[in-house]
Amino acid sequence: MPLTGVDLGGVRWSETGTRWPAAVDVEELKARSEETPAHSGIWVVRSSGTAAMRDFADLG
């Protein structure tokens, strides 16, 4: 599934444990993320819009 146009704000990820599609620029994603202070190597993507991640999921 392509991630083009998907707001990844709030997604937690790590360089060693997360497998991204080849088209994802991990360095660019890292620039849009903040490393969690309590867990070195775990990153959280900063929100880029107003939609919450749950808005993309079918919760019905």
PDBQT receptor file of N, H, CA, C and O in Angstrom, charges set to zero:
ATOM      1  N   MET A   1       0.849  -1.183   0.000  1.00  0.00    +0.000 N 
ATOM      2  CA  MET A   1       0.000   0.000   0.000  1.00  0.00    +0.000 C 
ATOM      3  C   MET A   1       0.887   1.237   0.000  1.00  0.00    +0.000 C 
ATOM      4  O   MET A   1       1.720   1.393   0.893  1.00  0.00    +0.000 OA
ATOM      5  N   PRO A   2       0.729   2.107  -0.968  1.00  0.00    +0.000 N 
ATOM      6  CA  PRO A   2       1.518   3.343  -0.983  1.00  0.00    +0.000 C 
ATOM      7  C   PRO A   2       1.090   4.267   0.153  1.00  0.00    +0.000 C 
ATOM      8  O   PRO A   2      -0.077   4.297   0.544  1.00  0.00    +0.000 OA
ATOM      9  N   LEU A   3       2.049   5.014   0.670  1.00  0.00    +0.000 N 
ATOM     10  H   LEU A   3       2.997   4.991   0.352  1.00  0.00    +0.000 HD
ATOM     11  CA  LEU A   3       1.769   5.928   1.771  1.00  0.00    +0.000 C 
ATOM     12  C   LEU A   3       1.629   7.369   1.314  1.00  0.00    +0.000 C 
ATOM     13  O   LEU A   3       1.519   8.277   2.138  1.00  0.00    +0.000 OA
ATOM     14  N   THR A   4       1.633   7.585   0.007  1.00  0.00    +0.000 N 
ATOM     15  H   THR A   4       1.723   6.848  -0.662  1.00  0.00    +0.000 HD
ATOM     16  CA  THR A   4       1.508   8.934  -0.533  1.00  0.00    +0.000 C 
ATOM     17  C   THR A   4       0.196   9.560  -0.073  1.00  0.00    +0.000 C 
ATOM     18  O   THR A   4      -0.878   8.990  -0.265  1.00  0.00    +0.000 OA
ATOM     19  N   GLY A   5       0.295  10.725   0.528  1.00  0.00    +0.000 N 
ATOM     20  H   GLY A   5       1.167  11.188   0.684  1.00  0.00    +0.000 HD
ATOM     21  CA  GLY A   5      -0.892  11.456   0.961  1.00  0.00    +0.000 C 
ATOM     22  C   GLY A   5      -1.440  11.031   2.311  1.00  0.00    +0.000 C 
ATOM     23  O   GLY A   5      -2.419  11.611   2.780  1.00  0.00    +0.000 OA
ATOM     24  N   VAL A   6      -0.838  10.033   2.952  1.00  0.00    +0.000 N 
ATOM     25  H   VAL A   6      -0.042   9.562   2.571  1.00  0.00    +0.000 HD
ATOM     26  CA  VAL A   6      -1.299   9.577   4.261  1.00  0.00    +0.000 C 
ATOM     27  C   VAL A   6      -0.595  10.384   5.344  1.00  0.00    +0.000 C 
ATOM     28  O   VAL A   6       0.630  10.507   5.341  1.00  0.00    +0.000 OA
ATOM     29  N   ASP A   7      -1.383  10.934   6.273  1.00  0.00    +0.000 N 
ATOM     30  H   ASP A   7      -2.378  10.834   6.275  1.00  0.00    +0.000 HD
ATOM     31  CA  ASP A   7      -0.810  11.673   7.392  1.00  0.00    +0.000 C 
ATOM     32  C   ASP A   7      -0.315  10.665   8.417  1.00  0.00    +0.000 C 
ATOM     33  O   ASP A   7      -1.117   9.959   9.027  1.00  0.00    +0.000 OA
ATOM     34  N   LEU A   8       0.984  10.591   8.612  1.00  0.00    +0.000 N 
ATOM     35  H   LEU A   8       1.636  11.165   8.117  1.00  0.00    +0.000 HD
ATOM     36  CA  LEU A   8       1.573   9.642   9.552  1.00  0.00    +0.000 C 
ATOM     37  C   LEU A   8       1.749  10.238  10.944  1.00  0.00    +0.000 C 
ATOM     38  O   LEU A   8       2.377   9.626  11.808  1.00  0.00    +0.000 OA
ATOM     39  N   GLY A   9       1.198  11.433  11.164  1.00  0.00    +0.000 N 
ATOM     40  H   GLY A   9       0.688  11.931  10.462  1.00  0.00    +0.000 HD
ATOM     41  CA  GLY A   9       1.330  12.102  12.459  1.00  0.00    +0.000 C 
ATOM     42  C   GLY A   9       0.941  11.196  13.609  1.00  0.00    +0.000 C 
ATOM     43  O   GLY A   9      -0.141  10.609  13.608  1.00  0.00    +0.000 OA
ATOM     44  N   GLY A  10       1.828  11.081  14.596  1.00  0.00    +0.000 N 
ATOM     45  H   GLY A  10       2.707  11.558  14.597  1.00  0.00    +0.000 HD
ATOM     46  CA  GLY A  10       1.576  10.271  15.776  1.00  0.00    +0.000 C 
ATOM     47  C   GLY A  10       2.069   8.842  15.676  1.00  0.00    +0.000 C 
ATOM     48  O   GLY A  10       2.051   8.112  16.667  1.00  0.00    +0.000 OA
ATOM     49  N   VAL A  11       2.512   8.426  14.489  1.00  0.00    +0.000 N 
ATOM     50  H   VAL A  11       2.526   9.018  13.684  1.00  0.00    +0.000 HD
ATOM     51  CA  VAL A  11       2.996   7.050  14.323  1.00  0.00    +0.000 C 
ATOM     52  C   VAL A  11       4.348   6.901  15.016  1.00  0.00    +0.000 C 
ATOM     53  O   VAL A  11       5.247   7.720  14.829  1.00  0.00    +0.000 OA
ATOM     54  N   ARG A  12       4.480   5.841  15.823  1.00  0.00    +0.000 N 
ATOM     55  H   ARG A  12       3.749   5.175  15.976  1.00  0.00    +0.000 HD
ATOM     56  CA  ARG A  12       5.746   5.517  16.489  1.00  0.00    +0.000 C 
ATOM     57  C   ARG A  12       6.478   4.522  15.608  1.00  0.00    +0.000 C 
ATOM     58  O   ARG A  12       5.872   3.591  15.077  1.00  0.00    +0.000 OA
ATOM     59  N   TRP A  13       7.796   4.720  15.449  1.00  0.00    +0.000 N 
ATOM     60  H   TRP A  13       8.289   5.476  15.880  1.00  0.00    +0.000 HD
ATOM     61  CA  TRP A  13       8.577   3.830  14.600  1.00  0.00    +0.000 C 
ATOM     62  C   TRP A  13      10.013   3.779  15.076  1.00  0.00    +0.000 C 
ATOM     63  O   TRP A  13      10.445   4.631  15.852  1.00  0.00    +0.000 OA
ATOM     64  N   SER A  14      10.759   2.780  14.612  1.00  0.00    +0.000 N 
ATOM     65  H   SER A  14      10.408   2.088  13.981  1.00  0.00    +0.000 HD
ATOM     66  CA  SER A  14      12.180   2.686  14.927  1.00  0.00    +0.000 C 
ATOM     67  C   SER A  14      12.944   2.322  13.664  1.00  0.00    +0.000 C 
ATOM     68  O   SER A  14      12.405   1.695  12.752  1.00  0.00    +0.000 OA
ATOM     69  N   GLU A  15      14.209   2.725  13.627  1.00  0.00    +0.000 N 
ATOM     70  H   GLU A  15      14.647   3.233  14.368  1.00  0.00    +0.000 HD
ATOM     71  CA  GLU A  15      15.034   2.426  12.457  1.00  0.00    +0.000 C 
ATOM     72  C   GLU A  15      15.302   0.933  12.328  1.00  0.00    +0.000 C 
ATOM     73  O   GLU A  15      15.439   0.421  11.217  1.00  0.00    +0.000 OA
ATOM     74  N   THR A  16      15.378   0.240  13.442  1.00  0.00    +0.000 N 
ATOM     75  H   THR A  16      15.267   0.656  14.344  1.00  0.00    +0.000 HD
ATOM     76  CA  THR A  16      15.717  -1.180  13.398  1.00  0.00    +0.000 C 
ATOM     77  C   THR A  16      14.506  -2.091  13.326  1.00  0.00    +0.000 C 
ATOM     78  O   THR A  16      14.622  -3.221  12.850  1.00  0.00    +0.000 OA
ATOM     79  N   GLY A  17      13.352  -1.638  13.783  1.00  0.00    +0.000 N 
ATOM     80  H   GLY A  17      13.258  -0.721  14.170  1.00  0.00    +0.000 HD
ATOM     81  CA  GLY A  17      12.203  -2.523  13.855  1.00  0.00    +0.000 C 
ATOM     82  C   GLY A  17      11.072  -2.239  12.888  1.00  0.00    +0.000 C 
ATOM     83  O   GLY A  17      10.166  -3.060  12.746  1.00  0.00    +0.000 OA
ATOM     84  N   THR A  18      11.102  -1.090  12.215  1.00  0.00    +0.000 N 
ATOM     85  H   THR A  18      11.838  -0.423  12.331  1.00  0.00    +0.000 HD
ATOM     86  CA  THR A  18      10.027  -0.725  11.302  1.00  0.00    +0.000 C 
ATOM     87  C   THR A  18      10.480  -0.953   9.871  1.00  0.00    +0.000 C 
ATOM     88  O   THR A  18      11.554  -0.509   9.466  1.00  0.00    +0.000 OA
ATOM     89  N   ARG A  19       9.654  -1.645   9.116  1.00  0.00    +0.000 N 
ATOM     90  H   ARG A  19       8.781  -2.006   9.445  1.00  0.00    +0.000 HD
ATOM     91  CA  ARG A  19       9.940  -1.875   7.695  1.00  0.00    +0.000 C 
ATOM     92  C   ARG A  19       9.030  -0.980   6.871  1.00  0.00    +0.000 C 
ATOM     93  O   ARG A  19       7.813  -1.161   6.847  1.00  0.00    +0.000 OA
ATOM     94  N   TRP A  20       9.637  -0.013   6.196  1.00  0.00    +0.000 N 
ATOM     95  H   TRP A  20      10.626   0.134   6.215  1.00  0.00    +0.000 HD
ATOM     96  CA  TRP A  20       8.897   0.922   5.351  1.00  0.00    +0.000 C 
ATOM     97  C   TRP A  20       8.980   0.465   3.904  1.00  0.00    +0.000 C 
ATOM     98  O   TRP A  20       9.930  -0.221   3.526  1.00  0.00    +0.000 OA
ATOM     99  N   PRO A  21       7.984   0.842   3.080  1.00  0.00    +0.000 N 
ATOM    100  CA  PRO A  21       8.096   0.570   1.645  1.00  0.00    +0.000 C 
ATOM    101  C   PRO A  21       9.350   1.258   1.090  1.00  0.00    +0.000 C 
ATOM    102  O   PRO A  21       9.803   2.263   1.637  1.00  0.00    +0.000 OA
ATOM    103  N   ALA A  22       9.900   0.720   0.018  1.00  0.00    +0.000 N 
ATOM    104  H   ALA A  22       9.533  -0.097  -0.427  1.00  0.00    +0.000 HD
ATOM    105  CA  ALA A  22      11.136   1.243  -0.562  1.00  0.00    +0.000 C 
ATOM    106  C   ALA A  22      11.033   2.718  -0.932  1.00  0.00    +0.000 C 
ATOM    107  O   ALA A  22      12.042   3.423  -0.929  1.00  0.00    +0.000 OA
ATOM    108  N   ALA A  23       9.844   3.193  -1.247  1.00  0.00    +0.000 N 
ATOM    109  H   ALA A  23       9.024   2.621  -1.249  1.00  0.00    +0.000 HD
ATOM    110  CA  ALA A  23       9.668   4.585  -1.667  1.00  0.00    +0.000 C 
ATOM    111  C   ALA A  23       9.754   5.581  -0.520  1.00  0.00    +0.000 C 
ATOM    112  O   ALA A  23       9.839   6.784  -0.764  1.00  0.00    +0.000 OA
ATOM    113  N   VAL A  24       9.733   5.111   0.730  1.00  0.00    +0.000 N 
ATOM    114  H   VAL A  24       9.663   4.134   0.929  1.00  0.00    +0.000 HD
ATOM    115  CA  VAL A  24       9.783   6.016   1.892  1.00  0.00    +0.000 C 
ATOM    116  C   VAL A  24      11.229   6.437   2.135  1.00  0.00    +0.000 C 
ATOM    117  O   VAL A  24      12.123   5.600   2.263  1.00  0.00    +0.000 OA
ATOM    118  N   ASP A  25      11.440   7.749   2.196  1.00  0.00    +0.000 N 
ATOM    119  H   ASP A  25      10.714   8.429   2.092  1.00  0.00    +0.000 HD
ATOM    120  CA  ASP A  25      12.751   8.312   2.514  1.00  0.00    +0.000 C 
ATOM    121  C   ASP A  25      12.855   8.390   4.040  1.00  0.00    +0.000 C 
ATOM    122  O   ASP A  25      12.317   9.307   4.658  1.00  0.00    +0.000 OA
ATOM    123  N   VAL A  26      13.544   7.430   4.633  1.00  0.00    +0.000 N 
ATOM    124  H   VAL A  26      13.982   6.685   4.131  1.00  0.00    +0.000 HD
ATOM    125  CA  VAL A  26      13.622   7.331   6.093  1.00  0.00    +0.000 C 
ATOM    126  C   VAL A  26      14.300   8.556   6.701  1.00  0.00    +0.000 C 
ATOM    127  O   VAL A  26      13.915   8.987   7.788  1.00  0.00    +0.000 OA
ATOM    128  N   GLU A  27      15.282   9.116   6.041  1.00  0.00    +0.000 N 
ATOM    129  H   GLU A  27      15.595   8.766   5.158  1.00  0.00    +0.000 HD
ATOM    130  CA  GLU A  27      15.948  10.320   6.570  1.00  0.00    +0.000 C 
ATOM    131  C   GLU A  27      14.991  11.508   6.590  1.00  0.00    +0.000 C 
ATOM    132  O   GLU A  27      15.018  12.310   7.523  1.00  0.00    +0.000 OA
ATOM    133  N   GLU A  28      14.147  11.625   5.570  1.00  0.00    +0.000 N 
ATOM    134  H   GLU A  28      14.125  10.973   4.811  1.00  0.00    +0.000 HD
ATOM    135  CA  GLU A  28      13.155  12.707   5.531  1.00  0.00    +0.000 C 
ATOM    136  C   GLU A  28      12.116  12.474   6.627  1.00  0.00    +0.000 C 
ATOM    137  O   GLU A  28      11.684  13.417   7.290  1.00  0.00    +0.000 OA
ATOM    138  N   LEU A  29      11.717  11.211   6.815  1.00  0.00    +0.000 N 
ATOM    139  H   LEU A  29      12.068  10.444   6.277  1.00  0.00    +0.000 HD
ATOM    140  CA  LEU A  29      10.760  10.881   7.862  1.00  0.00    +0.000 C 
ATOM    141  C   LEU A  29      11.347  11.191   9.239  1.00  0.00    +0.000 C 
ATOM    142  O   LEU A  29      10.651  11.688  10.124  1.00  0.00    +0.000 OA
ATOM    143  N   LYS A  30      12.613  10.896   9.405  1.00  0.00    +0.000 N 
ATOM    144  H   LYS A  30      13.178  10.491   8.686  1.00  0.00    +0.000 HD
ATOM    145  CA  LYS A  30      13.281  11.194  10.675  1.00  0.00    +0.000 C 
ATOM    146  C   LYS A  30      13.285  12.701  10.933  1.00  0.00    +0.000 C 
ATOM    147  O   LYS A  30      13.133  13.133  12.076  1.00  0.00    +0.000 OA
ATOM    148  N   ALA A  31      13.456  13.501   9.882  1.00  0.00    +0.000 N 
ATOM    149  H   ALA A  31      13.579  13.150   8.953  1.00  0.00    +0.000 HD
ATOM    150  CA  ALA A  31      13.445  14.958  10.024  1.00  0.00    +0.000 C 
ATOM    151  C   ALA A  31      12.075  15.460  10.455  1.00  0.00    +0.000 C 
ATOM    152  O   ALA A  31      11.965  16.531  11.052  1.00  0.00    +0.000 OA
ATOM    153  N   ARG A  32      11.021  14.686  10.155  1.00  0.00    +0.000 N 
ATOM    154  H   ARG A  32      11.110  13.816   9.670  1.00  0.00    +0.000 HD
ATOM    155  CA  ARG A  32       9.659  15.067  10.545  1.00  0.00    +0.000 C 
ATOM    156  C   ARG A  32       9.221  14.388  11.843  1.00  0.00    +0.000 C 
ATOM    157  O   ARG A  32       8.055  14.465  12.228  1.00  0.00    +0.000 OA
ATOM    158  N   SER A  33      10.155  13.730  12.506  1.00  0.00    +0.000 N 
ATOM    159  H   SER A  33      11.103  13.667  12.193  1.00  0.00    +0.000 HD
ATOM    160  CA  SER A  33       9.840  12.986  13.722  1.00  0.00    +0.000 C 
ATOM    161  C   SER A  33      10.657  13.501  14.896  1.00  0.00    +0.000 C 
ATOM    162  O   SER A  33      11.634  14.230  14.728  1.00  0.00    +0.000 OA
ATOM    163  N   GLU A  34      10.229  13.101  16.090  1.00  0.00    +0.000 N 
ATOM    164  H   GLU A  34       9.435  12.509  16.226  1.00  0.00    +0.000 HD
ATOM    165  CA  GLU A  34      10.972  13.419  17.315  1.00  0.00    +0.000 C 
ATOM    166  C   GLU A  34      11.309  12.106  17.995  1.00  0.00    +0.000 C 
ATOM    167  O   GLU A  34      10.460  11.224  18.121  1.00  0.00    +0.000 OA
ATOM    168  N   GLU A  35      12.559  11.982  18.436  1.00  0.00    +0.000 N 
ATOM    169  H   GLU A  35      13.249  12.699  18.334  1.00  0.00    +0.000 HD
ATOM    170  CA  GLU A  35      12.948  10.786  19.160  1.00  0.00    +0.000 C 
ATOM    171  C   GLU A  35      12.363  10.852  20.562  1.00  0.00    +0.000 C 
ATOM    172  O   GLU A  35      12.437  11.894  21.213  1.00  0.00    +0.000 OA
ATOM    173  N   THR A  36      11.788   9.766  21.032  1.00  0.00    +0.000 N 
ATOM    174  H   THR A  36      11.728   8.920  20.504  1.00  0.00    +0.000 HD
ATOM    175  CA  THR A  36      11.201   9.755  22.366  1.00  0.00    +0.000 C 
ATOM    176  C   THR A  36      12.305   9.778  23.403  1.00  0.00    +0.000 C 
ATOM    177  O   THR A  36      13.272   9.024  23.291  1.00  0.00    +0.000 OA
ATOM    178  N   PRO A  37      12.180  10.628  24.408  1.00  0.00    +0.000 N 
ATOM    179  CA  PRO A  37      13.249  10.754  25.395  1.00  0.00    +0.000 C 
ATOM    180  C   PRO A  37      13.456   9.485  26.224  1.00  0.00    +0.000 C 
ATOM    181  O   PRO A  37      14.585   9.178  26.607  1.00  0.00    +0.000 OA
ATOM    182  N   ALA A  38      12.396   8.759  26.501  1.00  0.00    +0.000 N 
ATOM    183  H   ALA A  38      11.479   9.008  26.190  1.00  0.00    +0.000 HD
ATOM    184  CA  ALA A  38      12.510   7.582  27.361  1.00  0.00    +0.000 C 
ATOM    185  C   ALA A  38      13.017   6.345  26.619  1.00  0.00    +0.000 C 
ATOM    186  O   ALA A  38      13.538   5.418  27.239  1.00  0.00    +0.000 OA
ATOM    187  N   HIS A  39      12.867   6.330  25.301  1.00  0.00    +0.000 N 
ATOM    188  H   HIS A  39      12.444   7.083  24.796  1.00  0.00    +0.000 HD
ATOM    189  CA  HIS A  39      13.230   5.146  24.518  1.00  0.00    +0.000 C 
ATOM    190  C   HIS A  39      14.097   5.556  23.342  1.00  0.00    +0.000 C 
ATOM    191  O   HIS A  39      13.579   5.906  22.282  1.00  0.00    +0.000 OA
ATOM    192  N   SER A  40      15.392   5.518  23.516  1.00  0.00    +0.000 N 
ATOM    193  H   SER A  40      15.812   5.234  24.377  1.00  0.00    +0.000 HD
ATOM    194  CA  SER A  40      16.307   5.873  22.440  1.00  0.00    +0.000 C 
ATOM    195  C   SER A  40      16.080   4.956  21.248  1.00  0.00    +0.000 C 
ATOM    196  O   SER A  40      15.984   3.737  21.393  1.00  0.00    +0.000 OA
ATOM    197  N   GLY A  41      15.997   5.552  20.080  1.00  0.00    +0.000 N 
ATOM    198  H   GLY A  41      16.075   6.542  19.961  1.00  0.00    +0.000 HD
ATOM    199  CA  GLY A  41      15.793   4.778  18.865  1.00  0.00    +0.000 C 
ATOM    200  C   GLY A  41      14.340   4.649  18.460  1.00  0.00    +0.000 C 
ATOM    201  O   GLY A  41      14.042   4.113  17.393  1.00  0.00    +0.000 OA
ATOM    202  N   ILE A  42      13.421   5.135  19.299  1.00  0.00    +0.000 N 
ATOM    203  H   ILE A  42      13.663   5.570  20.166  1.00  0.00    +0.000 HD
ATOM    204  CA  ILE A  42      12.000   5.143  18.968  1.00  0.00    +0.000 C 
ATOM    205  C   ILE A  42      11.621   6.566  18.584  1.00  0.00    +0.000 C 
ATOM    206  O   ILE A  42      11.900   7.514  19.318  1.00  0.00    +0.000 OA
ATOM    207  N   TRP A  43      10.992   6.705  17.442  1.00  0.00    +0.000 N 
ATOM    208  H   TRP A  43      10.765   5.935  16.845  1.00  0.00    +0.000 HD
ATOM    209  CA  TRP A  43      10.625   8.005  16.901  1.00  0.00    +0.000 C 
ATOM    210  C   TRP A  43       9.111   8.128  16.802  1.00  0.00    +0.000 C 
ATOM    211  O   TRP A  43       8.412   7.127  16.644  1.00  0.00    +0.000 OA
ATOM    212  N   VAL A  44       8.595   9.377  16.897  1.00  0.00    +0.000 N 
ATOM    213  H   VAL A  44       9.163  10.190  17.026  1.00  0.00    +0.000 HD
ATOM    214  CA  VAL A  44       7.171   9.663  16.714  1.00  0.00    +0.000 C 
ATOM    215  C   VAL A  44       7.070  10.756  15.656  1.00  0.00    +0.000 C 
ATOM    216  O   VAL A  44       7.666  11.824  15.793  1.00  0.00    +0.000 OA
ATOM    217  N   VAL A  45       6.312  10.478  14.602  1.00  0.00    +0.000 N 
ATOM    218  H   VAL A  45       5.828   9.610  14.490  1.00  0.00    +0.000 HD
ATOM    219  CA  VAL A  45       6.135  11.457  13.525  1.00  0.00    +0.000 C 
ATOM    220  C   VAL A  45       5.300  12.617  14.048  1.00  0.00    +0.000 C 
ATOM    221  O   VAL A  45       4.226  12.415  14.615  1.00  0.00    +0.000 OA
ATOM    222  N   ARG A  46       5.803  13.840  13.852  1.00  0.00    +0.000 N 
ATOM    223  H   ARG A  46       6.675  14.004  13.391  1.00  0.00    +0.000 HD
ATOM    224  CA  ARG A  46       5.045  15.027  14.247  1.00  0.00    +0.000 C 
ATOM    225  C   ARG A  46       3.829  15.178  13.340  1.00  0.00    +0.000 C 
ATOM    226  O   ARG A  46       3.892  14.878  12.148  1.00  0.00    +0.000 OA
ATOM    227  N   SER A  47       2.746  15.636  13.902  1.00  0.00    +0.000 N 
ATOM    228  H   SER A  47       2.695  15.880  14.870  1.00  0.00    +0.000 HD
ATOM    229  CA  SER A  47       1.520  15.845  13.128  1.00  0.00    +0.000 C 
ATOM    230  C   SER A  47       1.727  16.934  12.096  1.00  0.00    +0.000 C 
ATOM    231  O   SER A  47       2.347  17.962  12.366  1.00  0.00    +0.000 OA
ATOM    232  N   SER A  48       1.193  16.688  10.907  1.00  0.00    +0.000 N 
ATOM    233  H   SER A  48       0.689  15.853  10.688  1.00  0.00    +0.000 HD
ATOM    234  CA  SER A  48       1.330  17.683   9.841  1.00  0.00    +0.000 C 
ATOM    235  C   SER A  48      -0.009  18.294   9.474  1.00  0.00    +0.000 C 
ATOM    236  O   SER A  48      -0.074  19.173   8.615  1.00  0.00    +0.000 OA
ATOM    237  N   GLY A  49      -1.074  17.840  10.111  1.00  0.00    +0.000 N 
ATOM    238  H   GLY A  49      -1.021  17.126  10.809  1.00  0.00    +0.000 HD
ATOM    239  CA  GLY A  49      -2.399  18.353   9.806  1.00  0.00    +0.000 C 
ATOM    240  C   GLY A  49      -3.299  18.226  11.013  1.00  0.00    +0.000 C 
ATOM    241  O   GLY A  49      -2.830  18.027  12.133  1.00  0.00    +0.000 OA
ATOM    242  N   THR A  50      -4.595  18.342  10.780  1.00  0.00    +0.000 N 
ATOM    243  H   THR A  50      -4.977  18.503   9.870  1.00  0.00    +0.000 HD
ATOM    244  CA  THR A  50      -5.538  18.311  11.881  1.00  0.00    +0.000 C 
ATOM    245  C   THR A  50      -6.215  16.958  12.043  1.00  0.00    +0.000 C 
ATOM    246  O   THR A  50      -6.873  16.730  13.058  1.00  0.00    +0.000 OA
ATOM    247  N   ALA A  51      -6.079  16.062  11.086  1.00  0.00    +0.000 N 
ATOM    248  H   ALA A  51      -5.545  16.248  10.262  1.00  0.00    +0.000 HD
ATOM    249  CA  ALA A  51      -6.742  14.763  11.166  1.00  0.00    +0.000 C 
ATOM    250  C   ALA A  51      -6.002  13.848  12.129  1.00  0.00    +0.000 C 
ATOM    251  O   ALA A  51      -4.772  13.806  12.143  1.00  0.00    +0.000 OA
ATOM    252  N   ALA A  52      -6.753  13.127  12.921  1.00  0.00    +0.000 N 
ATOM    253  H   ALA A  52      -7.752  13.162  12.909  1.00  0.00    +0.000 HD
ATOM    254  CA  ALA A  52      -6.162  12.143  13.820  1.00  0.00    +0.000 C 
ATOM    255  C   ALA A  52      -6.011  10.825  13.084  1.00  0.00    +0.000 C 
ATOM    256  O   ALA A  52      -6.727  10.570  12.115  1.00  0.00    +0.000 OA
ATOM    257  N   MET A  53      -5.091   9.987  13.530  1.00  0.00    +0.000 N 
ATOM    258  H   MET A  53      -4.509  10.194  14.317  1.00  0.00    +0.000 HD
ATOM    259  CA  MET A  53      -4.879   8.703  12.891  1.00  0.00    +0.000 C 
ATOM    260  C   MET A  53      -6.156   7.875  12.879  1.00  0.00    +0.000 C 
ATOM    261  O   MET A  53      -6.396   7.145  11.917  1.00  0.00    +0.000 OA
ATOM    262  N   ARG A  54      -6.985   7.967  13.918  1.00  0.00    +0.000 N 
ATOM    263  H   ARG A  54      -6.791   8.560  14.699  1.00  0.00    +0.000 HD
ATOM    264  CA  ARG A  54      -8.204   7.175  13.950  1.00  0.00    +0.000 C 
ATOM    265  C   ARG A  54      -9.169   7.569  12.841  1.00  0.00    +0.000 C 
ATOM    266  O   ARG A  54     -10.056   6.792  12.490  1.00  0.00    +0.000 OA
ATOM    267  N   ASP A  55      -9.003   8.792  12.273  1.00  0.00    +0.000 N 
ATOM    268  H   ASP A  55      -8.282   9.423  12.558  1.00  0.00    +0.000 HD
ATOM    269  CA  ASP A  55      -9.863   9.220  11.169  1.00  0.00    +0.000 C 
ATOM    270  C   ASP A  55      -9.623   8.375   9.923  1.00  0.00    +0.000 C 
ATOM    271  O   ASP A  55     -10.470   8.340   9.031  1.00  0.00    +0.000 OA
ATOM    272  N   PHE A  56      -8.470   7.687   9.847  1.00  0.00    +0.000 N 
ATOM    273  H   PHE A  56      -7.781   7.715  10.572  1.00  0.00    +0.000 HD
ATOM    274  CA  PHE A  56      -8.152   6.873   8.688  1.00  0.00    +0.000 C 
ATOM    275  C   PHE A  56      -8.554   5.418   8.867  1.00  0.00    +0.000 C 
ATOM    276  O   PHE A  56      -8.454   4.627   7.930  1.00  0.00    +0.000 OA
ATOM    277  N   ALA A  57      -9.006   5.061  10.057  1.00  0.00    +0.000 N 
ATOM    278  H   ALA A  57      -9.087   5.704  10.818  1.00  0.00    +0.000 HD
ATOM    279  CA  ALA A  57      -9.362   3.672  10.339  1.00  0.00    +0.000 C 
ATOM    280  C   ALA A  57     -10.881   3.503  10.393  1.00  0.00    +0.000 C 
ATOM    281  O   ALA A  57     -11.604   4.407  10.813  1.00  0.00    +0.000 OA
ATOM    282  N   ASP A  58     -11.340   2.357   9.968  1.00  0.00    +0.000 N 
ATOM    283  H   ASP A  58     -10.752   1.623   9.627  1.00  0.00    +0.000 HD
ATOM    284  CA  ASP A  58     -12.753   2.022  10.068  1.00  0.00    +0.000 C 
ATOM    285  C   ASP A  58     -12.982   1.457  11.465  1.00  0.00    +0.000 C 
ATOM    286  O   ASP A  58     -12.617   0.314  11.740  1.00  0.00    +0.000 OA
ATOM    287  N   LEU A  59     -13.580   2.244  12.344  1.00  0.00    +0.000 N 
ATOM    288  H   LEU A  59     -13.877   3.173  12.121  1.00  0.00    +0.000 HD
ATOM    289  CA  LEU A  59     -13.786   1.826  13.717  1.00  0.00    +0.000 C 
ATOM    290  C   LEU A  59     -15.164   1.215  13.928  1.00  0.00    +0.000 C 
ATOM    291  O   LEU A  59     -15.531   0.870  15.051  1.00  0.00    +0.000 OA
ATOM    292  N   GLY A  60     -15.938   1.079  12.826  1.00  0.00    +0.000 N 
ATOM    293  H   GLY A  60     -15.639   1.359  11.914  1.00  0.00    +0.000 HD
ATOM    294  CA  GLY A  60     -17.298   0.542  12.918  1.00  0.00    +0.000 C 
ATOM    295  C   GLY A  60     -17.309  -0.875  13.136  1.00  0.00    +0.000 C 
ATOM    296  O   GLY A  60     -18.379  -1.476  13.236  1.00  0.00    +0.000 OA
TER     297      GLY A  60
